[in-house]
Amino acid sequence: MPVVHVSHSALWFVLPALLLAATTGHAQDPPPAPRFTTDVIVTAERDATPQADVPAATVVLEQPALQALPSVFLGETLSFIPGFQVSRGEFHNGRPTVSARGFFGGGEAEYVLLLVDGVPVADGESGLVDWSQVPVAGVRRLEVLRGPGASAYGDSSIGGVIQVLTDGRDSHGAATMSGGSFGTLTADASLTRRPRRVGFAASGAVRRTDGFAPHADGRHGVVRGSLDGRLGGAQWRATVGAQGREHQDAGALTLDAARATPRAADALYAQDSASRHGLTSTFGLQRAAARWSHEARVYANRRAEEATRTILLAPGLGDRQTRTLSTGAVGGSVTIDRAIGPAARRGIVRGGVDLSRERLDTSYSPNAAAEGSRLRAGVFASGGWNPSARIRASGALRVDRVDDRGFAGTVATPATAWSPRAGVTVAVREDGAVSAFAQVSRAFKAPTLDQRFDPRPYPDFRGGTFTVSNAALAPQRAGNVEGGVRGSASRFDWSALGYWMTVEDEIDFDLRMFRYANIGRSRHTGAELEVRARSMRVQPFATYALTRVGAPDSPLQLKNVPRHAATVGASVTLGAGISGYVRYRVTAGHFADDGNTVRFDTPRVLDLRVRRAFGGHAVYVDATNVTNQVFQEYGFTLADFRGGSVAYGWPGAPRAVRVGAQLTF
């Protein structure tokens, strides 16, 4: 499949065309305040399941609620989901970094799985997700599973699963345009039409920013189209999308510099930049009946990228390399569901297969290259049953095989992983207003192709070179136990849960060997609390997450993972179409090193949106980091040449303002 090179200037003509396709307007009520609940979800168990029956923490946001948040891209939106931490999310030119339950990839690996309409989205060499490439205007619904999802989805879902659903069920159109601090301009639009036989949808987004530091500008663009209809008793849908991005990177600063001049840039990174272009396509077929339902999906994608990146070997000493790569993937899945038992105690059994082949061709000038492929195969079965009106038991079992082939000069043993899960939900009150849940599960995370085979040569300062990749890496494996309670009162929704997870063969960078290695075991324990008011003019909310992650026998916290994260805020309806959203967030216990000797500044960040609706349209003003708090989002330490160490950090975005308009038609 050829790579499509997307012209950013052409994208600016696509968006007005979508707007011109609307011929009539209609009035709508102002969007409701964000409410993180719904009746039915499809992500947690790969099928429509009542939220009260899922033995895990889940979050759902519908499109109207998404419009109330001070965000325009998915990377920004995820920071409003309890249990997730987002770094470099607002007013950055690069890729946001998402972490959950103490799993932090630092821009080198991903521990949260992204699905767009059921199709996994990630870079083939690293598994990283470009969270900034999903515009909110085209999202009909956002579903989030907090915690491991390997029993349903396999690799890369050890920290959580996020699914974006874009298929609109009714004819509609929406567009958002905004501009703000640091030369940031964004426009996105979506249009769906439902004639009798074949429906179509189109969406697109463009974004540019100068970034808040020198040498930090970027341009992004994405377009997507789909057709859908019925074939006999089945529903089909085909999509195609293209995306492009060009950006520079200002790099990390020493911690002292990040505190004194957070809008500075290190001259070592003056040549760092990246340019990428890609194409995706999918086809899905679904059929549902009273007892049986079937779903099949195939997808293909291709991407080309050229990037110059500087990596620090010691304080003030960087190694700069230019990398070219191309990746491609083809895959598909088949799922079959069967409802069993009487309607009053209806159960379900489910089974399916996931298959994919991912290819990587990469090189560094002048003579370092690698080429090969990764084959993935997963078989899963799950089921749920209601032994009584107030109890639901569920279970799942999945087996995955990951086989890397073709990388010359290396031998990698195929990995097999079993991911079982068993859970139960109980209605504590007869009316279902309070329920409890518990589950035990296992999950895994395979090493990335870069961690195993990246050929980037580093100088050994003796006339030779070495690589940091390690073909002998084994998958990380985790055992998880969690439980909680949730409920709804007349004016409040609330939830509380705790989890305990042990990770074996954890992959990290081993400074003693200066390469990736399975360095041992870690333990992730935590608690997540949430309360939200509803059906009031002022709807306050509060969330708190305790995340303790480290070696099982050590009190120290692993680097870049805040131990405490809390938010308080409110959604406010003032009348006359005016509404507001305000959030104050704090994190603490955040270190640049595993020895916990270098503490990051504690961020206390205030974000808000004020919105005025006019029928089906609205204007809004966003303000982020209103108090202009100076803080660091994550970082690292490096040994110097005098037996000490120097700490580095990526500064958080300073105060920024964005003004925008939302149109519906």
Disulfide bonds with the S-S distance in Angstrom:
none
